[in-house]
Amino acid sequence: MDKTLLLKFQGALMGTFTGDALGMPFEGLSAGKIARGFGRIEDMVEARLGAGTYTDDTEMMIGLAEILAEHGHVQPQALAGRLVYNFNGDRGYGGGSLKVLRALKEGVPWDQAPKAAFAEGSMGNGAAMRIAPVGVLNHHDLEQLEKEAEISAKVTHTHPLGVEGAKLQALAVGLAAKEDSKERVDSARFLEELKIYTKETSFNNALNCADRLLARYHDPETIANELGNEVTALRSVPASIYCFLKFNGDFKKSVSEAVSLGGDTDTIGAMTGALAGAHLGVNAIPAEWLDALENGEKGRDYVMELGRRLYKIWEQ
């Protein structure tokens, strides 16, 4: 057993969970309001769902991880069914996701249901936010990783920007998992490798922007204006990659930065947490954050075990 790699698998999943829970209370607030009202976000805060509670981001990530653990690959019909089965309306699902899940529940085929919400398909980050399990499981084969990420995305998102955002986030997770957890990531090299695989010019432009911004300090409000803090994949996935690289080697600082951007804080926190967790491993997540996470039927212990199960699939 490669213990370091096991910790990375668990780190990607638990990083998603932790970033989601940390960001949840601040969703919809601007970077400026967060800075003025809360300062640096370093603790789980009570909110409508309770401190340490996850949202739809982690619930959908759990569903994807379960399907991978059971099938060894993304089985789209099974994934569609699992997303419907796991659905908890109290987790804060967006309107588009609700329409897609309702269509799936009513028996609309998985490859047609995404059009129930948007005729052209969703450009949102809902496929990217759940994608970490695909990234770690396929980190050794980036071509397979891209294929699996696309299949997973198309269960809910069919717009090219929604699909490409999920693929980019999965690739970033896979590349982060391949990095030495004891070393800082070479940001320029990491971004160049991502751009090799990125087909959409708009995402490449955003990665170039992230590269420029990493050259010197910028406050969260500037980053939010430049890279975004929104629910679209284009205006959130590159921002998450930036937050990971800005403080790579420090899980807490990376995820705190992500939440400080404001806007879609739970999702940007979740995606940044997935990247930092895949790089550094689950032990890099602050113990006080892990201890604060909900631990019910599909809580902290369950997600840790899912990470172990995925590692066992990879090891076979």
C-alpha positions in Angstrom: 0.0 0.0 0.0 1.2 3.5 -0.9 0.1 5.3 2.3 0.9 8.7 0.8 -1.4 8.1 -2.1 -4.1 6.8 0.1 -4.0 10.0 2.1 -4.3 12.0 -1.2 -7.4 10.1 -2.2 -8.9 10.8 1.2 -7.6 14.4 1.0 -9.4 15.1 -2.3 -12.7 13.9 -1.0 -12.4 15.3 2.5 -11.0 18.6 1.1 -14.2 18.9 -1.0 -16.3 18.3 2.2 -14.2 20.7 4.3 -14.1 23.6 1.8 -17.8 23.2 1.2 -18.7 23.3 4.9 -16.3 26.2 5.6 -17.8 28.3 2.7 -21.4 27.4 3.2 -22.3 30.2 5.7 -20.9 33.0 3.4 -22.5 32.1 0.1 -23.8 35.2 -1.6 -21.8 37.7 0.3 -19.2 39.9 -1.5 -15.5 39.7 -0.8 -15.7 43.1 0.7 -18.6 42.2 3.1 -16.7 39.1 4.2 -13.6 41.1 4.9 -15.4 43.8 6.8 -17.7 41.5 8.8 -15.6 38.4 9.4 -11.9 39.1 8.5 -10.0 36.0 7.6 -12.3 32.9 7.6 -10.5 30.4 9.8 -13.4 28.7 11.7 -16.6 26.7 10.9 -19.4 29.2 11.4 -23.0 28.5 12.5 -25.5 29.0 9.6 -28.8 27.8 8.4 -27.4 24.2 8.0 -25.3 24.2 11.1 -21.6 24.6 11.5 -19.6 21.9 9.6 -22.5 20.8 7.5 -22.1 20.1 3.8 -24.2 21.2 0.9 -25.3 19.8 -2.5 -21.6 20.0 -3.5 -20.5 17.3 -1.2 -23.7 15.3 -1.5 -23.2 15.0 -5.2 -19.5 14.3 -4.8 -20.4 11.4 -2.5 -22.8 10.0 -5.1 -20.1 10.1 -7.8 -17.6 8.5 -5.4 -20.1 5.7 -4.5 -20.6 4.9 -8.2 -16.9 4.8 -8.9 -16.3 2.5 -5.8 -19.0 0.2 -7.0 -18.3 0.1 -10.8 -14.7 1.2 -11.1 -15.7 3.8 -13.7 -18.5 6.4 -14.3 -21.6 4.5 -15.2 -23.9 7.4 -16.2 -27.3 5.7 -15.7 -26.2 4.5 -12.3 -24.8 8.0 -11.4 -28.1 9.6 -12.4 -30.0 7.2 -10.2 -27.6 7.8 -7.3 -27.8 11.5 -7.5 -31.6 11.2 -7.3 -31.5 8.7 -4.4 -29.1 10.8 -2.3 -31.0 14.0 -2.9 -31.7 16.0 0.3 -33.6 19.2 -0.4 -32.2 20.8 2.7 -28.7 20.8 1.2 -29.1 24.0 -0.9 -29.5 22.7 -4.4 -29.7 25.4 -7.1 -32.7 25.7 -9.4 -31.1 24.2 -12.4 -30.0 21.1 -10.4 -33.5 20.7 -9.0 -35.0 20.7 -12.5 -32.5 18.1 -13.8 -33.0 15.8 -10.8 -36.7 16.1 -11.0 -36.6 15.1 -14.7 -34.4 12.1 -13.8 -36.8 11.1 -11.1 -39.6 11.2 -13.5 -37.8 8.8 -15.8 -36.3 11.1 -18.4 -33.2 9.4 -19.8 -30.0 10.6 -18.3 -28.7 12.0 -21.6 -31.8 14.1 -22.1 -32.5 15.3 -18.5 -29.9 18.2 -18.5 -32.0 20.0 -21.2 -34.9 20.2 -18.7 -33.1 23.1 -17.0 -31.4 24.9 -19.9 -32.1 24.3 -23.6 -28.4 24.7 -24.4 -27.2 22.9 -21.3 -25.9 24.4 -18.1 -22.7 26.5 -18.0 -22.6 26.1 -14.2 -20.0 24.6 -11.9 -22.2 21.8 -10.6 -20.4 19.1 -12.6 -17.0 20.5 -11.5 -17.8 20.8 -7.8 -18.4 17.0 -7.5 -15.6 15.8 -9.8 -12.7 15.2 -7.3 -13.2 11.4 -7.1 -12.7 11.1 -10.9 -9.5 13.2 -10.7 -7.8 11.1 -8.0 -8.9 7.7 -9.3 -7.6 8.5 -12.8 -4.6 10.6 -12.0 -2.3 8.0 -13.6 -4.0 8.3 -17.0 -5.0 11.8 -18.0 -6.7 10.8 -21.2 -9.0 8.4 -19.3 -9.5 11.0 -16.7 -10.8 13.5 -19.3 -13.2 10.9 -20.7 -14.6 10.0 -17.3 -14.9 13.6 -16.3 -16.9 14.3 -19.5 -19.3 11.4 -18.9 -19.8 12.4 -15.3 -20.5 16.0 -16.3 -23.0 15.2 -19.0 -25.4 13.6 -16.6 -26.3 17.1 -15.4 -24.4 19.6 -17.7 -24.2 19.5 -21.5 -23.1 23.1 -22.3 -19.4 23.0 -23.5 -18.4 25.4 -20.8 -20.0 23.3 -18.0 -18.3 20.2 -19.4 -15.0 21.8 -19.9 -15.0 23.3 -16.4 -15.5 19.8 -14.9 -12.7 18.4 -17.1 -10.4 21.2 -16.1 -11.1 20.7 -12.4 -10.7 16.9 -12.7 -7.3 17.4 -14.5 -6.2 19.8 -11.8 -7.1 17.3 -9.1 -5.3 14.6 -11.0 -2.1 16.7 -11.5 -2.2 17.8 -7.9 -2.3 14.1 -6.8 0.8 13.4 -8.8 2.8 16.2 -7.2 5.1 15.5 -4.2 3.1 16.3 -1.1 6.3 17.5 0.6 7.1 20.1 -2.0 5.5 23.3 -3.3 3.9 23.0 -6.7 5.6 24.9 -9.5 2.7 27.1 -10.4 3.8 28.1 -13.9 4.5 24.5 -14.9 1.2 23.3 -13.4 -0.8 25.9 -15.4 1.1 25.1 -18.6 0.3 21.5 -18.2 -3.4 22.2 -17.7 -3.5 24.4 -20.8 -2.2 21.5 -22.9 -5.4 19.7 -22.2 -7.8 22.6 -22.1 -9.8 22.9 -25.4 -11.8 26.1 -24.6 -10.0 29.3 -25.3 -11.9 31.1 -22.6 -10.5 28.8 -19.9 -7.0 29.1 -21.3 -7.4 32.9 -21.1 -8.5 32.6 -17.5 -5.5 30.3 -16.7 -3.2 32.9 -18.2 -4.8 35.6 -16.1 -4.3 33.4 -13.0 -0.7 33.0 -13.9 -0.3 36.8 -14.1 -2.1 37.4 -10.8 0.1 34.8 -9.0 3.2 37.0 -9.7 2.4 39.3 -6.8 -0.1 39.8 -4.0 -3.7 40.8 -4.8 -6.6 41.1 -2.3 -9.6 38.7 -2.6 -11.8 41.4 -4.0 -9.4 41.9 -6.9 -9.2 38.2 -7.6 -13.0 37.9 -7.5 -13.2 40.7 -10.1 -10.6 39.2 -12.3 -11.2 35.5 -12.1 -14.7 35.4 -10.7 -16.6 34.1 -7.7 -19.8 33.0 -9.6 -21.8 29.9 -10.2 -20.6 29.5 -13.8 -17.7 27.1 -14.3 -15.7 29.7 -16.2 -15.9 32.2 -13.4 -15.1 29.7 -10.5 -12.9 26.8 -11.6 -9.9 29.0 -12.6 -10.4 31.0 -9.3 -10.2 27.8 -7.3 -7.0 26.8 -9.1 -5.6 30.2 -8.3 -6.4 29.9 -4.6 -4.8 26.4 -4.5 -1.6 27.6 -6.2 -1.3 30.9 -4.3 -0.9 29.1 -1.0 0.1 25.6 -2.2 1.6 23.7 0.6 -0.9 25.2 3.1 -4.4 23.7 3.0 -5.9 26.2 5.5 -4.6 29.3 3.7 -5.7 28.1 0.3 -9.3 27.3 1.4 -9.6 30.4 3.5 -8.6 32.5 0.5 -11.2 30.7 -1.6 -14.0 31.5 0.8 -12.7 35.1 1.1 -13.5 35.7 -2.6 -17.2 35.7 -1.7 -20.0 34.8 -4.1 -20.3 31.0 -4.6 -18.2 30.4 -1.5 -19.2 26.8 -0.8 -18.3 25.6 -4.3 -15.1 27.6 -4.7 -14.1 26.4 -1.2 -15.0 22.8 -2.2 -13.0 22.8 -5.4 -10.0 24.5 -3.8 -10.1 22.0 -0.9 -10.2 19.1 -3.4 -7.0 20.4 -5.1 -5.1 21.1 -1.8 -6.3 17.8 -0.4 -5.2 15.9 -3.5 -1.7 17.5 -3.3 -1.1 17.4 0.5 -3.2 14.5 1.7 -6.0 14.5 4.3 -3.6 15.0 7.2 -3.0 18.6 6.0 -6.6 19.5 6.8 -6.6 21.3 10.2 -7.8 18.9 12.9 -10.2 21.5 14.3 -11.9 21.7 10.9 -12.2 17.9 10.5 -13.5 17.6 14.0 -16.2 20.1 13.3 -17.6 18.3 10.2 -20.9 16.6 10.5 -20.6 12.8 11.0 -24.0 11.2 10.5 -24.9 8.4 8.1 -22.9 9.9 5.2 -20.7 12.2 7.2 -17.0 12.5 8.0 -16.2 8.8 8.7 -18.2 7.7 5.6 -16.3 10.0 3.3 -13.0 8.9 4.7 -13.9 5.3 4.0 -15.0 6.2 0.4 -11.5 7.6 -0.1 -10.1 4.3 1.0 -12.4 2.3 -1.2 -11.4 4.4 -4.2 -7.8 3.9 -3.4 -8.4 0.1 -3.3 -10.0 0.3 -6.8 -7.0 2.1 -8.1 -4.6 -0.3 -6.5 -6.2 -3.4 -8.2 
